[in-house]
Protein backbone atom coordinates (compact mmCIF):
# COMPACT_ATOMS: atom_id res chain seq x y z
CA UNK A 1 0.00 0.00 0.00
CA UNK A 2 2.82 2.39 0.89
CA UNK A 3 4.57 1.86 -2.44
CA UNK A 4 1.37 2.46 -4.40
CA UNK A 5 0.63 5.68 -2.54
CA UNK A 6 4.24 6.85 -2.99
CA UNK A 7 4.10 6.15 -6.72
CA UNK A 8 0.79 7.98 -6.93
CA UNK A 9 2.30 10.96 -5.12
CA UNK A 10 5.15 11.02 -7.63
CA UNK A 11 2.68 11.80 -10.42
CA UNK A 12 0.60 14.26 -8.41
CA UNK A 13 0.47 17.91 -9.47
CA UNK A 14 1.77 19.13 -6.11
CA UNK A 15 5.29 19.91 -7.29
CA UNK A 16 7.68 20.45 -4.40
CA UNK A 17 5.30 19.08 -1.79
CA UNK A 18 5.88 15.36 -2.34
CA UNK A 19 8.14 14.93 0.68
CA UNK A 20 5.73 16.81 2.93
CA UNK A 21 2.87 14.58 1.77
CA UNK A 22 5.01 11.46 2.32
CA UNK A 23 5.65 12.46 5.93
CA UNK A 24 2.02 13.45 6.59
CA UNK A 25 0.52 10.34 5.00
CA UNK A 26 3.00 8.05 6.76
CA UNK A 27 2.17 9.59 10.14
CA UNK A 28 -1.59 9.90 9.74
CA UNK A 29 -2.16 6.43 8.28
CA UNK A 30 0.78 4.74 10.05
CA UNK A 31 2.31 3.50 6.81
CA UNK A 32 5.92 2.61 6.09
CA UNK A 33 7.55 6.01 5.49
CA UNK A 34 10.64 4.54 3.81
CA UNK A 35 8.61 2.62 1.22
CA UNK A 36 6.35 5.64 0.69
CA UNK A 37 9.42 7.80 0.12
CA UNK A 38 10.96 5.24 -2.23
CA UNK A 39 7.79 5.24 -4.34
CA UNK A 40 7.75 9.01 -4.51
CA UNK A 41 11.33 9.03 -5.81
CA UNK A 42 9.99 8.20 -9.25
CA UNK A 43 9.59 11.98 -9.40
CA UNK A 44 13.16 13.26 -9.61
CA UNK A 45 15.09 15.81 -11.69
CA UNK A 46 15.48 13.34 -14.58
CA UNK A 47 11.82 12.33 -14.75
CA UNK A 48 10.20 15.61 -13.72
CA UNK A 49 9.79 17.09 -17.21
CA UNK A 50 8.40 13.91 -18.86
CA UNK A 51 6.01 13.29 -15.94
CA UNK A 52 4.61 16.80 -16.01
CA UNK A 53 4.51 16.97 -19.81
CA UNK A 54 2.52 13.73 -19.81
CA UNK A 55 0.16 15.17 -17.21
CA UNK A 56 -0.28 18.38 -19.18
CA UNK A 57 -0.90 16.54 -22.47
CA UNK A 58 -3.37 14.16 -20.86
CA UNK A 59 -5.23 16.91 -19.05
CA UNK A 60 -5.39 18.98 -22.20
CA UNK A 61 -6.81 16.02 -24.10
CA UNK A 62 -9.32 15.14 -21.35
CA UNK A 63 -10.58 18.71 -20.97
CA UNK A 64 -10.38 19.99 -24.53
CA UNK A 65 -10.02 16.97 -26.77
CA UNK A 66 -6.81 18.41 -28.24
CA UNK A 67 -3.24 19.18 -27.24
CA UNK A 68 -3.33 22.91 -27.87
CA UNK A 69 -1.36 23.83 -24.75
CA UNK A 70 1.92 22.77 -26.34
CA UNK A 71 1.23 25.10 -29.26
CA UNK A 72 0.85 27.93 -26.74
CA UNK A 73 4.08 26.90 -25.03
CA UNK A 74 6.01 27.51 -28.25
CA UNK A 75 5.34 31.22 -27.73
CA UNK A 76 7.38 31.29 -24.52
CA UNK A 77 10.97 32.55 -24.90
CA UNK A 78 12.52 29.25 -23.76
CA UNK A 79 15.91 29.85 -25.41
CA UNK A 80 16.37 33.11 -23.53
CA UNK A 81 15.04 31.78 -20.22
CA UNK A 82 17.30 31.95 -17.19
CA UNK A 83 16.92 31.66 -13.45
CA UNK A 84 16.94 35.43 -13.06
CA UNK A 85 14.11 35.62 -15.57
CA UNK A 86 12.08 33.09 -13.56
CA UNK A 87 12.38 35.08 -10.34
CA UNK A 88 11.50 38.35 -12.07
CA UNK A 89 7.84 39.27 -11.33
CA UNK A 90 7.43 40.90 -14.76
CA UNK A 91 7.99 37.52 -16.48
CA UNK A 92 5.12 36.01 -14.51
CA UNK A 93 2.92 39.04 -15.09
CA UNK A 94 3.56 38.99 -18.86
CA UNK A 95 2.77 35.26 -19.05
CA UNK A 96 -0.17 35.31 -16.64
CA UNK A 97 -2.73 34.32 -19.29
CA UNK A 98 -0.64 31.35 -20.44
CA UNK A 99 -0.13 30.19 -16.85
CA UNK A 100 -3.86 30.37 -16.16
CA UNK A 101 -4.52 28.31 -19.29
CA UNK A 102 -2.15 25.48 -18.36
CA UNK A 103 -3.09 25.06 -14.70
CA UNK A 104 -6.42 23.20 -15.20
CA UNK A 105 -5.10 20.66 -17.74
CA UNK A 106 -1.93 20.18 -15.70
CA UNK A 107 -3.88 19.44 -12.51
CA UNK A 108 -6.46 17.19 -14.20
CA UNK A 109 -3.85 15.23 -16.19
CA UNK A 110 -1.49 14.83 -13.25
CA UNK A 111 -4.30 13.64 -10.96
CA UNK A 112 -5.42 11.22 -13.67
CA UNK A 113 -1.95 9.67 -13.92
CA UNK A 114 -1.50 9.77 -10.15
CA UNK A 115 -4.65 7.67 -9.70
CA UNK A 116 -3.81 5.30 -12.58
CA UNK A 117 -0.24 4.68 -11.41
CA UNK A 118 -1.25 4.31 -7.76
CA UNK A 119 -4.02 1.80 -8.48
CA UNK A 120 -1.88 -0.14 -10.98
CA UNK A 121 1.03 -0.31 -8.57
CA UNK A 122 -1.27 -1.48 -5.77
CA UNK A 123 -2.79 -4.24 -7.91
CA UNK A 124 0.60 -5.38 -9.18
CA UNK A 125 2.19 -5.38 -5.72
CA UNK A 126 -0.83 -7.13 -4.20
CA UNK A 127 -0.67 -9.83 -6.88
CA UNK A 128 3.07 -10.40 -6.38
CA UNK A 129 2.84 -10.49 -2.57
CA UNK A 130 -0.21 -12.78 -2.63
CA UNK A 131 1.54 -15.22 -4.97
CA UNK A 132 4.62 -15.15 -2.75
CA UNK A 133 2.61 -15.77 0.42
CA UNK A 134 0.73 -18.60 -1.26
CA UNK A 135 3.97 -20.22 -2.38
CA UNK A 136 5.39 -20.04 1.15
CA UNK A 137 2.30 -21.35 2.93
CA UNK A 138 2.39 -25.05 3.90
CA UNK A 139 0.01 -27.25 1.94
N, C-alpha and C positions, 0 to 999 in steps of 0.2 A: 504494500500500500504506500509506504514511504517513497519508494522509487518512482511509482506512478505519479504521485503528487509532485515530486521534485521535477520530473520530466515535464509535467503539465505547466509548472511554474516557469520552466525555461522558455516556453513558447508564449507566455502571457505578455500582455502589452505594457506591463508595469516595469519599464526599463529602469534599472538602477535600484529597484526595491526587492529584487529576488532574494537576497540574503536576509533582509528584514522579514519577509514572508516565511522563509525557511525557519527562522528562529521562532516566530510567532506560532506557526502551524505545529511545529514540533512540541512546543510547550503546551499549547492549548489542547491538542489532541493526543499528547503523550506518545508521539511517534519517534522513530529513530532519526535523530537530527543528522547524523553522519550520512545515512543513506539518502535522506531528503536532499542534503547539500550536494551529494554526488550526482543525483538526478538533475539538479538545477545547473550543474556545470556544463550541460549540453550548450547552454547559452554562455559563450565566451567570446573574446575579441575576434577569433577566427570565424565563428559561426553567426555572430551578431547580425551582420548585413544580410546574409542569405535568409536567416530566420525572419527578420523584419520585412524584407522584400517579399517573401512568400506570404506573410500575413497581410501586407498591404495589397498585393495582387488579388489574394483570395477575397478579402473584404470588399475590394473594388468590384470584383465580379459578383459577389453575393448581393451587394447593395444596388449596383448599377447595371449589371449584366455586361460590363465592358472592363477594360483595363486602362481607362483614360488618365488615371493619376500619373502613370509613368510618362505620358506625353507632357503633362504639366511640369513634371520634374525636370524635363530637358530645358526648361526656361531658367532654371536656377544657374547661377554662375559657379558651377562646381570646380572648374579649372582654377579659378581665382580664389577659391575658398581657403581660409586659414583659420587658425584658432582665434586670432584677434578679431576676425570678422564674425565668428560665432558668438563672441561675448559682447559684441557691439549691439546696443539696443536698436539702432537704426536698421540693421539687417533684419531683425525680427519684425520690426514695424513695416518695413517694405514688403516682406513676404507673408504678412499676416493672413491674407486671403488664401494663399496656397496652403499654409499650415492648417487653417480651419477646414479646408477641403480634404486634407489627408487624415485628419484625426479619426473621423467615424469609420472609414474603411480599415484603417490600421487597427483600431480597437476591435471591430467585428471580426476581421480576419485572424488576428492574433488569438482572440478568445476561441474562435472556431478550431484553430490548430491546437491550442492548449487543451481543449476538451478531447479532441480526437487522439492526440498523442497520449494524454493521461489515461484514457479508457483503454486504448490499445496496449499500452505498457502494462496496465493492471491485468488485463486478460491474458497477455503473454506470460507475465510473471506467475500469475495464479496457475496457469496450465503447467508450466515448468515445475513449480514447487509441488503441485498436486501429484504429478507423475513421479517426482523424486520421492515423495513421502510414500506413495503406493508401492514403489519398488523396494523401499526399505522395510515396509511393514511385513511382519511374519505372516506366512500363509497357513 
